[in-house]
Amino acid sequence: MPEPATSPPGPAHGLVDGRSVVVTAAAGTGIGFAAAQRFAAEGARLTISDRHERRLAEAADRLEAEFGTRPLAVVCDVTDQQQIDTLMDSTVAEYGAIDVLVNNAGLGGTASVLEMTDGEWSSVLDVTLTSTFRATRSVLRHMVPRRSGVIINNASVVGWRAQAGQAHYAAAKAGVMALTRCSALDVAEHGIRVNAVSPSIAMHAHLAKVTSDELLGQLSAREAFGRAAQPWEIANVMVFLASEYSSYMTGEVVSVSSQHA
């Protein structure tokens, strides 16, 4: 398998300086934590959430050590509307407003439709798609009165293309894309933008642990660069979508991949 990119994500430019940003599923080593790092580097007042209390505290420790400011860390199970509402309310209580929400939470898995259970289907849809709807609805209670805000959803290229064993995940991510487009139209009159990123494959420790080297090699080989993305390469696009550089973009799903044309 080709070596991953090791270049740093680039210098900070204050793209979200002073803005309040909430990132869900931000503990660990994946896209969520990379997004938290990048938003912190760009000057955000950060809230991170995850359902794993210990890992969340460790993520807050790492961010504080790197940037000198401790983010607000709120334990949140995104399958529970009350916990999502508490996440949003806690952020508003701390920072006065929510300017950006990154809906990063998702659940994968591999199962053929021949053997997939209702439970497997429902779990992936609930964490990946329905939680995005729940958090969007919750944060809009705060954004609409201010007539300002940005929501960034994390989709996937499997929402566009077929992959064996991924019917539940692909259906959920295709749903995230549709939710992005439709909700963007619902809230455009309130000055709120809703967009999504659609990564192909981003390499991190958890993915490597739950995916065989053979499959990772196959997926990486599909990429024009012959390698997986690094999580910070996805996070950079999220920051762009949160910034004024994307002020005329809403309802868009931005593919972050190097797939062959």
N, C-alpha and C positions, 0 to 999 in steps of 0.2 A: 504494500500500500504506500502511495506517495507520502512524503513527509508533510505535515501541516504547515501552514503559514506561521512564521514566528515573528513577523514584523509587528511593532507596536501599533495600536489603533490610531495613532496620529496625535498631534497636539490639540489641546482643548481651545475652543474659540468662544466660550461663554454663550453657547447657542440657546440654553434654557436658564440663563442666570437668574436666580431668585424665584424661579417658578416651583410650585409644589407639584411633585410627581409621585404617583403611586405605582409600584410594580408588584404584581402578584406572582407567586411561586418564584421568589427571588433568592431562596436559600440554595446552597449547593454550588455546582460548577457549570451550570448550563447557561442558556440564553438569558434567563431571568437575572442571574447574578451579574452577567456581563452587561446587561442593560442598566442595572443599578450602578455599576461602576462607571459606565459611560455618562449616565445622567449626572452622577455626583461630580465627575470631572468637568462637566459642562456647567456646573454651578447650581444644580437643582437643590431644592429643599426636599429631601427624599423620605418617602415612606416605603418600607419593604414589608412584604407579608409572605407567609408560608404556613402550612399546617404542622410542620415539624418544628417544635419550639426550640430544641437544642440547636439544630442546624441554622435556624433563623438568628438565634443569638450569636452564633459563630460568624454568620455573614455580617451582622451588624458590627462585630468586633473588627473584622477584616476591613470593612469600609471606613470605620473610624480610624484605624491605624494608617490607612492609605491616604485619607483626605482630611483628617483632623477634626471631622465633625461626625457625630454619631447620628445615623438615621433613626427615625421613628420606626420601631419594629413591632408589628401587630400580628399575633397568631391568628390565622384565618383559614377555615375550611371552606373552600369556594362552593361546596355543595349545600351550604347552609346560608340562607338569605340573611338571617339575623346577624351572623358573623360578618358577612360582607357589608351590611349596613353599619356595623360597629367599626369596621375598617375605615369606611369613608367618613363617618362622624368623628372618629378619633383624629384623622388627618386634618379635617376642618378645624377641630378644636385646637390642634397644635399649630397649624400654619395659617388659619383664617380662610383658606380656600383650597380647591383642587384644580390645578391647571391642566394636568396631563394624567391620564390613566393608561397604563400598559397592561392589557389582559394577556398574561403570559401562561396562565395555568392550563395544563393539558395532561391527558393520560393516554398512553399508547398500549400496545399489546399486539400479539400475532395470533390469529385464529382463522381458520377457513370458515366460510359460511356454512359448510357442511356440518361442522361441530360446534359453532359458536352458540353460547347460551344467551338467554335473555339477560342474565346478570352481566355477562361480559359486554354485550352491546350497550346496555343501559349505563354501566359505569363509565365507559369511554365517552358516550354522548353527554352524560351529566357533567363530568369534570371539564371536558373540552369545549362543548358547545353551550350547554345550558348555563354553565357558570359565567361564560362571557356575556350572555344575555342578562343574567342576574346583576353582575357588576356594572354593566352598562346602564341598566335601569336605575341602579342605586346611585351612581355618580351623577347621573343627569339631574337628579333632585337638587344637586348643588350647583351644577354648571348652568342649567337653563335660567335661573333667576339672574345670574351674572352675565348671561349672553356671551359666554366665552368658555372655551375648553377644547381639548384635543383627546381623542380616544384612539389608541393604537392596539390592534388585535394581532395575535400571532396565529397565522394560518399555516399552510404547508402545501407544497407542490402536489402532494397526493390528493388534494382537493380537486386537481385538474386531471391527474393521470392515474392509471390503474396500477395497483401493486398487490400481488397475491398476499392473502392473509391480513389485509388492512381494510376490509370493508367498513368496519365500525369507525376506525380512525379517519379514513378517507371521507366517509359520510359526515363525520363531525367537522372536519376541517373545511369541506365544501359548504357546510352550514355556516361556519364562521365567515366565510367569504360572502355568502348571501346576506347574512346578518349585517356585515359591514356596509354593504351597498345600500340596503334598505334603511338601516338606522341613520345613515348619513343623510338621506333625503328627509327623514323625519325631523332631524334637528338642524338642518342647514339654516332655516329661518331664524334660529336662535344664535347663530354665529359660532356653532360648534362643528368641528371637523372630525370625521371618523374614517380611518384608513387601516390597512393591514399590511403586514409583511408576510411573504410566503417563501420560507426557506426550503431548500432541497434537503441538504444534510449538513448539520453543524456538529462537529466532533467535540465531545466533552466526556468526562470520566463516567458519568452515569450511562450515557449511550453505549460506551465501550463495554460496560459491565453487563448490559442486558442484550447486547447484539453480538452475533458471532463475527469473528474476523472475516469469514468468507462473505457474509452479507455486506459488511462494511466495505470490503474491497470491491464488491460488485456495484454498490451504490456510488462509491467514489469514482469508479471507472466511467460512469455515465457523465461525469462532469467534464467540461471542456478543459479545466485546469488539472484534471486527474487527481483531485484531492477533495476532501470535505472542507467546508467553511469552518472557520473558527468562530465561537460565539460572539466575539467582539465585532466581527464583520457584519453580523446581523444587527447587533446593538447600534452600530453606526447609522444604519438606515432608519432604525427606530427614532434616534435622536433627530435625524433630518426631518422625519414626518412630524415630530413634535415642534420643530422650529419654524420660524417665519419664512425659511427658504421654501417651504411647501404650503404657503398660505392659500394657494388656489387649488389645492388637491383635497378632494373628499370623495368617499365612496370607492377609493382605488385599492387594489390589491397589488402590491409591488413584489414581484418575484425577485428573491435574493438567491441567485443560483448561477452556476456557470454551465448549464446544460447545453448539450449540442443542439444547434438550431435544427 
